[in-house]
Amino acid sequence: MTNRPWYWHPVPSTLMTPMSWLWKAGQQWRHGRRRTEVHELPLLVVGNPRVGGSGKTPISIDLVERARDLGFEPCWIGRGVGGDGRIRQVTAETGSAQVGDEALMARHRLGSHCYS
């Protein structure tokens, strides 16, 4: 017989249900307070900025390559994790201490129009 996690039992689940309602209400309130920004250019965001290691950078690079194949002129913008925090264009002379390693990987694959 397989042991079930503690939260699968009826009593803890029942006790946690009101807490889930409070959490949902808080998230809805928080979401409603956010301003919506309208951009002049199309914008595509890949992934959650707080979760690492899920393959967002390779996927975003692939999307840029596919958009180029379709005739678009996209640019790649990263958060600069591991860099100095300043926003800058990634060039052949840019170091990982400035923009982080992911931006350098994007620049290596895409050639130009990379920012971090």
KOLRO-925131 format. One record per residue: x, y, z of N, C-alpha, C, O in turn; residue in three letters. Coordinates in nm, 4 decimals. Example, Ala and Ser with C-alpha at 12.3 -4.5 7.8 and 13.67 -1.06 7.14 Angstrom:
<nodes>
NODE, neast, nnorth, nup, caeast, canorth, caup, ceast, cnorth, cup, oeast, onorth, oup, res
NODE, 1.3190, -0.5690, 0.7800, 1.2300, -0.4500, 0.7800, 1.3200, -0.3300, 0.7800, 1.4236, -0.3319, 0.8465, ala
NODE, 1.2850, -0.2250, 0.7080, 1.3670, -0.1060, 0.7140, 1.2900, 0.0030, 0.7870, 1.3409, 0.1138, 0.8039, ser
</nodes>
This chain:
<nodes>
NODE, neast, nnorth, nup, caeast, canorth, caup, ceast, cnorth, cup, oeast, onorth, oup, res
NODE, 0.0839, -0.1190, 0.0000, 0.0000, 0.0000, 0.0000, 0.0883, 0.1253, 0.0000, 0.1876, 0.1327, 0.0724, met
NODE, 0.0516, 0.2203, -0.0797, 0.1279, 0.3435, -0.0909, 0.0837, 0.4420, 0.0162, -0.0356, 0.4576, 0.0423, thr
NODE, 0.1801, 0.5076, 0.0775, 0.1475, 0.6109, 0.1759, 0.1065, 0.7387, 0.1041, 0.1730, 0.7824, 0.0102, asn
NODE, -0.0016, 0.7972, 0.1482, -0.0488, 0.9218, 0.0899, 0.0147, 1.0393, 0.1631, 0.0428, 1.0291, 0.2825, arg
NODE, 0.0377, 1.1509, 0.0937, 0.0861, 1.2705, 0.1626, -0.0164, 1.3162, 0.2661, -0.1356, 1.2890, 0.2523, pro
NODE, 0.0301, 1.3850, 0.3689, -0.0574, 1.4265, 0.4786, -0.1726, 1.5140, 0.4310, -0.2812, 1.5108, 0.4889, trp
NODE, -0.1493, 1.5927, 0.3251, -0.2535, 1.6857, 0.2807, -0.3605, 1.6190, 0.1948, -0.4565, 1.6852, 0.1554, tyr
NODE, -0.3466, 1.4890, 0.1645, -0.4510, 1.4172, 0.0923, -0.5581, 1.3632, 0.1858, -0.6666, 1.3268, 0.1404, trp
NODE, -0.5303, 1.3573, 0.3134, -0.6283, 1.3070, 0.4091, -0.7402, 1.4096, 0.4251, -0.7155, 1.5296, 0.4126, his
NODE, -0.8620, 1.3648, 0.4523, -0.9772, 1.4557, 0.4564, -0.9658, 1.5680, 0.5592, -1.0056, 1.6808, 0.5305, pro
NODE, -0.9131, 1.5404, 0.6769, -0.9107, 1.6435, 0.7815, -0.8186, 1.7599, 0.7439, -0.8641, 1.8742, 0.7464, val
NODE, -0.6905, 1.7367, 0.7091, -0.6067, 1.8511, 0.6710, -0.6598, 1.9251, 0.5485, -0.6535, 2.0479, 0.5427, pro
NODE, -0.7119, 1.8514, 0.4511, -0.7662, 1.9170, 0.3316, -0.8824, 2.0074, 0.3679, -0.8932, 2.1191, 0.3173, ser
NODE, -0.9689, 1.9594, 0.4552, -1.0841, 2.0389, 0.4977, -1.0390, 2.1630, 0.5733, -1.0951, 2.2710, 0.5548, thr
NODE, -0.9380, 2.1482, 0.6583, -0.8887, 2.2624, 0.7348, -0.8174, 2.3644, 0.6456, -0.8191, 2.4841, 0.6742, leu
NODE, -0.7560, 2.3178, 0.5396, -0.6814, 2.4085, 0.4519, -0.7696, 2.4779, 0.3484, -0.7263, 2.5763, 0.2884, met
NODE, -0.8896, 2.4308, 0.3261, -0.9771, 2.4904, 0.2251, -1.0042, 2.6384, 0.2504, -0.9917, 2.7174, 0.1568, thr
NODE, -1.0410, 2.6809, 0.3735, -1.0617, 2.8251, 0.3955, -0.9348, 2.9073, 0.3703, -0.9423, 3.0210, 0.3237, pro
NODE, -0.8192, 2.8498, 0.4010, -0.6940, 2.9207, 0.3741, -0.6757, 2.9407, 0.2240, -0.6248, 3.0442, 0.1811, met
NODE, -0.7168, 2.8424, 0.1439, -0.7045, 2.8558, -0.0015, -0.7970, 2.9657, -0.0536, -0.7631, 3.0353, -0.1493, ser
NODE, -0.9135, 2.9813, 0.0091, -1.0045, 3.0890, -0.0309, -0.9408, 3.2253, -0.0032, -0.9487, 3.3164, -0.0856, trp
NODE, -0.8776, 3.2382, 0.1138, -0.8100, 3.3637, 0.1478, -0.6963, 3.3920, 0.0495, -0.6787, 3.5052, 0.0046, leu
NODE, -0.6203, 3.2892, 0.0171, -0.5100, 3.3046, -0.0779, -0.5624, 3.3509, -0.2140, -0.5066, 3.4420, -0.2751, trp
NODE, -0.6688, 3.2882, -0.2601, -0.7267, 3.3244, -0.3899, -0.7767, 3.4685, -0.3882, -0.7548, 3.5427, -0.4840, lys
NODE, -0.8435, 3.5086, -0.2804, -0.8936, 3.6460, -0.2699, -0.7776, 3.7452, -0.2716, -0.7853, 3.8495, -0.3365, ala
NODE, -0.6709, 3.7125, -0.2003, -0.5534, 3.7992, -0.1990, -0.4901, 3.8122, -0.3363, -0.4501, 3.9215, -0.3762, gly
NODE, -0.4808, 3.7027, -0.4083, -0.4229, 3.7061, -0.5428, -0.5105, 3.7863, -0.6389, -0.4591, 3.8604, -0.7227, gln
NODE, -0.6413, 3.7718, -0.6270, -0.7313, 3.8477, -0.7138, -0.7215, 3.9970, -0.6835, -0.7232, 4.0790, -0.7753, gln
NODE, -0.7113, 4.0329, -0.5554, -0.6969, 4.1733, -0.5169, -0.5654, 4.2283, -0.5714, -0.5615, 4.3379, -0.6271, trp
NODE, -0.4578, 4.1512, -0.5549, -0.3265, 4.1937, -0.6009, -0.3243, 4.2097, -0.7532, -0.2676, 4.3059, -0.8050, arg
NODE, -0.3859, 4.1158, -0.8239, -0.3895, 4.1228, -0.9700, -0.4704, 4.2442, -1.0165, -0.4343, 4.3083, -1.1152, his
NODE, -0.5773, 4.2756, -0.9476, -0.6620, 4.3883, -0.9847, -0.5949, 4.5227, -0.9649, -0.6353, 4.6211, -1.0269, gly
NODE, -0.4932, 4.5293, -0.8800, -0.4235, 4.6547, -0.8531, -0.3120, 4.6830, -0.9534, -0.2590, 4.7941, -0.9564, arg
NODE, -0.2766, 4.5872, -1.0333, -0.1684, 4.6065, -1.1300, -0.2154, 4.6901, -1.2477, -0.3277, 4.6761, -1.2961, arg
NODE, -0.1266, 4.7772, -1.2922, -0.1571, 4.8580, -1.4098, -0.1263, 4.7775, -1.5357, -0.0274, 4.7044, -1.5413, arg
NODE, -0.2101, 4.7914, -1.6338, -0.1857, 4.7283, -1.7624, -0.1092, 4.8270, -1.8491, -0.1477, 4.9432, -1.8621, thr
NODE, -0.0013, 4.7795, -1.9079, 0.0783, 4.8649, -1.9951, 0.0523, 4.8275, -2.1403, 0.0462, 4.7096, -2.1755, glu
NODE, 0.0372, 4.9283, -2.2229, 0.0170, 4.9070, -2.3657, 0.1471, 4.9439, -2.4362, 0.1993, 5.0538, -2.4178, val
NODE, 0.1989, 4.8520, -2.5165, 0.3242, 4.8741, -2.5875, 0.2971, 4.8963, -2.7356, 0.2029, 4.8407, -2.7920, his
NODE, 0.3812, 4.9786, -2.7977, 0.3652, 5.0063, -2.9405, 0.4040, 4.8862, -3.0256, 0.3489, 4.8657, -3.1338, glu
NODE, 0.4987, 4.8069, -2.9768, 0.5462, 4.6909, -3.0513, 0.4959, 4.5629, -2.9863, 0.4700, 4.5605, -2.8660, leu
NODE, 0.4817, 4.4567, -3.0648, 0.4422, 4.3283, -3.0052, 0.5477, 4.2823, -2.9046, 0.6673, 4.3027, -2.9254, pro
NODE, 0.5031, 4.2212, -2.7972, 0.5922, 4.1781, -2.6903, 0.5573, 4.0355, -2.6519, 0.4403, 4.0029, -2.6316, leu
NODE, 0.6574, 3.9515, -2.6421, 0.6380, 3.8128, -2.6017, 0.7275, 3.7854, -2.4820, 0.8491, 3.8029, -2.4903, leu
NODE, 0.6691, 3.7429, -2.3717, 0.7437, 3.7129, -2.2496, 0.7461, 3.5625, -2.2312, 0.6433, 3.4959, -2.2430, val
NODE, 0.8647, 3.5091, -2.2021, 0.8807, 3.3649, -2.1845, 0.9083, 3.3367, -2.0376, 1.0103, 3.3795, -1.9834, val
NODE, 0.8171, 3.2645, -1.9736, 0.8418, 3.2115, -1.8404, 0.8197, 3.3057, -1.7249, 0.7761, 3.4198, -1.7404, gly
NODE, 0.8515, 3.2535, -1.6094, 0.8377, 3.3228, -1.4829, 0.9750, 3.3723, -1.4400, 1.0687, 3.2929, -1.4322, asn
NODE, 0.9894, 3.5021, -1.4119, 1.1220, 3.5531, -1.3781, 1.1790, 3.5003, -1.2465, 1.2976, 3.5198, -1.2199, pro
NODE, 1.0991, 3.4348, -1.1645, 1.1475, 3.3869, -1.0347, 1.1896, 3.2409, -1.0348, 1.2408, 3.1915, -0.9344, arg
NODE, 1.1693, 3.1724, -1.1439, 1.2011, 3.0297, -1.1485, 1.3138, 3.0089, -1.2482, 1.3027, 3.0493, -1.3640, val
NODE, 1.4221, 2.9463, -1.2041, 1.5357, 2.9239, -1.2925, 1.5497, 2.7779, -1.3321, 1.4973, 2.6886, -1.2656, gly
NODE, 1.6208, 2.7554, -1.4409, 1.6527, 2.6199, -1.4816, 1.5448, 2.5460, -1.5573, 1.5515, 2.4238, -1.5707, gly
NODE, 1.4455, 2.6174, -1.6070, 1.3367, 2.5488, -1.6773, 1.3483, 2.5600, -1.8289, 1.2597, 2.5136, -1.9008, ser
NODE, 1.4555, 2.6204, -1.8787, 1.4770, 2.6277, -2.0227, 1.4218, 2.7510, -2.0910, 1.4006, 2.7500, -2.2123, gly
NODE, 1.3979, 2.8582, -2.0150, 1.3415, 2.9796, -2.0752, 1.4358, 3.0428, -2.1773, 1.3919, 3.0864, -2.2837, lys
NODE, 1.5648, 3.0479, -2.1454, 1.6600, 3.1128, -2.2361, 1.6699, 3.0405, -2.3699, 1.6576, 3.1057, -2.4736, thr
NODE, 1.6915, 2.9089, -2.3731, 1.6960, 2.8414, -2.5036, 1.5655, 2.8541, -2.5824, 1.5677, 2.8670, -2.7048, pro
NODE, 1.4528, 2.8504, -2.5126, 1.3238, 2.8646, -2.5813, 1.3101, 3.0048, -2.6398, 1.2645, 3.0210, -2.7530, ile
NODE, 1.3495, 3.1062, -2.5626, 1.3379, 3.2433, -2.6131, 1.4311, 3.2661, -2.7320, 1.3951, 3.3366, -2.8263, ser
NODE, 1.5506, 3.2071, -2.7281, 1.6427, 3.2180, -2.8419, 1.5820, 3.1507, -2.9647, 1.5892, 3.2044, -3.0753, ile
NODE, 1.5230, 3.0346, -2.9455, 1.4588, 2.9636, -3.0566, 1.3432, 3.0452, -3.1145, 1.3252, 3.0491, -3.2362, asp
NODE, 1.2651, 3.1103, -3.0286, 1.1543, 3.1931, -3.0774, 1.2050, 3.3101, -3.1610, 1.1446, 3.3453, -3.2624, leu
NODE, 1.3161, 3.3702, -3.1184, 1.3745, 3.4800, -3.1965, 1.4192, 3.4286, -3.3331, 1.3954, 3.4935, -3.4349, val
NODE, 1.4838, 3.3121, -3.3352, 1.5281, 3.2545, -3.4628, 1.4099, 3.2245, -3.5547, 1.4162, 3.2507, -3.6748, glu
NODE, 1.3036, 3.1703, -3.4989, 1.1842, 3.1401, -3.5799, 1.1188, 3.2679, -3.6325, 1.0734, 3.2724, -3.7469, arg
NODE, 1.1143, 3.3714, -3.5486, 1.0571, 3.4991, -3.5929, 1.1398, 3.5585, -3.7064, 1.0847, 3.6145, -3.8012, ala
NODE, 1.2719, 3.5463, -3.6969, 1.3581, 3.5937, -3.8057, 1.3315, 3.5162, -3.9341, 1.3288, 3.5742, -4.0427, arg
NODE, 1.3120, 3.3850, -3.9218, 1.2821, 3.3025, -4.0395, 1.1526, 3.3463, -4.1075, 1.1355, 3.3276, -4.2280, asp
NODE, 1.0614, 3.4048, -4.0292, 0.9335, 3.4514, -4.0835, 0.9405, 3.5952, -4.1349, 0.8404, 3.6503, -4.1807, leu
NODE, 1.0598, 3.6558, -4.1269, 1.0763, 3.7907, -4.1794, 1.0662, 3.9023, -4.0771, 1.0734, 4.0195, -4.1141, gly
NODE, 1.0499, 3.8701, -3.9508, 1.0439, 3.9722, -3.8461, 1.1852, 4.0112, -3.8037, 1.2815, 3.9407, -3.8339, phe
NODE, 1.1971, 4.1238, -3.7337, 1.3255, 4.1694, -3.6814, 1.3177, 4.1805, -3.5295, 1.3160, 4.2911, -3.4756, glu
NODE, 1.3131, 4.0681, -3.4606, 1.2991, 4.0720, -3.3144, 1.4323, 4.0998, -3.2453, 1.5392, 4.0844, -3.3044, pro
NODE, 1.4235, 4.1403, -3.1214, 1.5431, 4.1481, -3.0383, 1.5196, 4.0616, -2.9152, 1.4056, 4.0356, -2.8768, cys
NODE, 1.6276, 4.0179, -2.8546, 1.6226, 3.9320, -2.7358, 1.6588, 4.0187, -2.6164, 1.7601, 4.0886, -2.6184, trp
NODE, 1.5764, 4.0144, -2.5125, 1.6026, 4.0917, -2.3911, 1.5996, 3.9962, -2.2732, 1.5019, 3.9239, -2.2539, ile
NODE, 1.7057, 3.9957, -2.1945, 1.7136, 3.9101, -2.0765, 1.7251, 3.9928, -1.9500, 1.7452, 4.1141, -1.9550, gly
NODE, 1.7121, 3.9261, -1.8373, 1.7187, 3.9944, -1.7084, 1.8610, 4.0297, -1.6673, 1.8807, 4.1195, -1.5854, arg
NODE, 1.9587, 3.9622, -1.7215, 2.0962, 3.9915, -1.6837, 2.1364, 3.9282, -1.5524, 2.2142, 3.9871, -1.4774, gly
NODE, 2.0857, 3.8098, -1.5224, 2.1207, 3.7418, -1.3982, 2.2700, 3.7131, -1.3997, 2.3211, 3.6507, -1.4927, val
NODE, 2.3388, 3.7585, -1.2974, 2.4831, 3.7414, -1.2896, 2.5585, 3.8625, -1.3405, 2.6809, 3.8678, -1.3293, gly
NODE, 2.4886, 3.9592, -1.3959, 2.5529, 4.0805, -1.4454, 2.5543, 4.1896, -1.3399, 2.5237, 4.1651, -1.2232, gly
NODE, 2.5900, 4.3103, -1.3818, 2.6010, 4.4215, -1.2871, 2.4705, 4.4981, -1.2683, 2.4668, 4.5945, -1.1918, asp
NODE, 2.3633, 4.4573, -1.3363, 2.2325, 4.5186, -1.3149, 2.1986, 4.6324, -1.4092, 2.0832, 4.6749, -1.4141, gly
NODE, 2.2950, 4.6827, -1.4837, 2.2674, 4.7898, -1.5798, 2.2129, 4.7300, -1.7088, 2.2535, 4.6212, -1.7496, arg
NODE, 2.1209, 4.8013, -1.7728, 2.0670, 4.7553, -1.9008, 2.1620, 4.8012, -2.0107, 2.1981, 4.9187, -2.0182, ile
NODE, 2.2015, 4.7085, -2.0947, 2.2962, 4.7417, -2.2013, 2.2798, 4.6466, -2.3183, 2.2252, 4.5371, -2.3048, arg
NODE, 2.3280, 4.6907, -2.4329, 2.3311, 4.6033, -2.5499, 2.4481, 4.5075, -2.5336, 2.5564, 4.5466, -2.4900, gln
NODE, 2.4252, 4.3818, -2.5691, 2.5297, 4.2806, -2.5590, 2.6065, 4.2802, -2.6909, 2.5495, 4.2544, -2.7970, val
NODE, 2.7353, 4.3088, -2.6831, 2.8208, 4.3117, -2.8018, 2.9281, 4.2044, -2.7890, 2.9330, 4.1318, -2.6896, thr
NODE, 3.0132, 4.1949, -2.8891, 3.1223, 4.0971, -2.8860, 3.2208, 4.1278, -2.7732, 3.2900, 4.0376, -2.7259, ala
NODE, 3.2280, 4.2524, -2.7299, 3.3214, 4.2918, -2.6241, 3.2613, 4.2823, -2.4841, 3.3336, 4.2981, -2.3856, glu
NODE, 3.1330, 4.2573, -2.4730, 3.0655, 4.2527, -2.3434, 3.1070, 4.1277, -2.2674, 3.1164, 4.0193, -2.3250, thr
NODE, 3.1319, 4.1432, -2.1376, 3.1715, 4.0300, -2.0545, 3.0573, 3.9792, -1.9683, 2.9576, 4.0487, -1.9485, gly
NODE, 3.0723, 3.8575, -1.9171, 2.9662, 3.7981, -1.8350, 2.9474, 3.8725, -1.7036, 2.8384, 3.8683, -1.6465, ser
NODE, 3.0503, 3.9406, -1.6538, 3.0353, 4.0188, -1.5311, 2.9413, 4.1371, -1.5525, 2.8827, 4.1886, -1.4572, ala
NODE, 2.9272, 4.1796, -1.6767, 2.8401, 4.2923, -1.7080, 2.6958, 4.2491, -1.7324, 2.6028, 4.3146, -1.6854, gln
NODE, 2.6766, 4.1389, -1.8060, 2.5411, 4.1023, -1.8488, 2.4978, 3.9615, -1.8100, 2.3815, 3.9262, -1.8291, val
NODE, 2.5877, 3.8809, -1.7564, 2.5534, 3.7436, -1.7223, 2.5777, 3.6493, -1.8390, 2.5930, 3.6927, -1.9531, gly
NODE, 2.5812, 3.5207, -1.8095, 2.6162, 3.4220, -1.9122, 2.5041, 3.3946, -2.0117, 2.5317, 3.3622, -2.1272, asp
NODE, 2.3784, 3.4068, -1.9698, 2.2677, 3.3792, -2.0619, 2.2646, 3.4793, -2.1768, 2.2373, 3.4422, -2.2910, glu
NODE, 2.2922, 3.6049, -2.1473, 2.2937, 3.7068, -2.2525, 2.4064, 3.6809, -2.3516, 2.3905, 3.7037, -2.4715, ala
NODE, 2.5201, 3.6333, -2.3017, 2.6309, 3.6006, -2.3921, 2.5955, 3.4815, -2.4803, 2.6316, 3.4777, -2.5980, leu
NODE, 2.5246, 3.3841, -2.4230, 2.4804, 3.2694, -2.5018, 2.3838, 3.3153, -2.6117, 2.3932, 3.2699, -2.7257, met
NODE, 2.2919, 3.4045, -2.5777, 2.1974, 3.4561, -2.6768, 2.2715, 3.5321, -2.7864, 2.2422, 3.5153, -2.9048, ala
NODE, 2.3659, 3.6142, -2.7473, 2.4451, 3.6910, -2.8452, 2.5219, 3.5964, -2.9378, 2.5298, 3.6202, -3.0583, arg
NODE, 2.5781, 3.4898, -2.8818, 2.6539, 3.3934, -2.9615, 2.5642, 3.3262, -3.0657, 2.6057, 3.3059, -3.1798, his
NODE, 2.4415, 3.2920, -3.0266, 2.3488, 3.2239, -3.1187, 2.2820, 3.3199, -3.2161, 2.2611, 3.2860, -3.3326, arg
NODE, 2.2483, 3.4404, -3.1685, 2.1661, 3.5310, -3.2491, 2.2466, 3.6363, -3.3240, 2.1998, 3.6892, -3.4248, leu
NODE, 2.3651, 3.6671, -3.2774, 2.4507, 3.7626, -3.3468, 2.4318, 3.9072, -3.3061, 2.5301, 3.9747, -3.2757, gly
NODE, 2.3113, 3.9567, -3.3042, 2.2898, 4.0975, -3.2706, 2.1519, 4.1149, -3.2084, 2.0756, 4.0195, -3.1942, ser
NODE, 2.1226, 4.2368, -3.1724, 1.9942, 4.2732, -3.1120, 1.9679, 4.1950, -2.9836, 1.8583, 4.1429, -2.9633, his
NODE, 2.0683, 4.1871, -2.8979, 2.0537, 4.1236, -2.7667, 2.0793, 4.2286, -2.6598, 2.1757, 4.3048, -2.6675, cys
NODE, 1.9921, 4.2315, -2.5605, 2.0040, 4.3287, -2.4520, 1.9863, 4.2567, -2.3198, 1.9135, 4.1581, -2.3091, tyr
NODE, 2.0555, 4.3092, -2.2191, 2.0428, 4.2496, -2.0871, 2.0632, 4.3567, -1.9824, 2.0567, 4.3282, -1.8628, ser
</nodes>
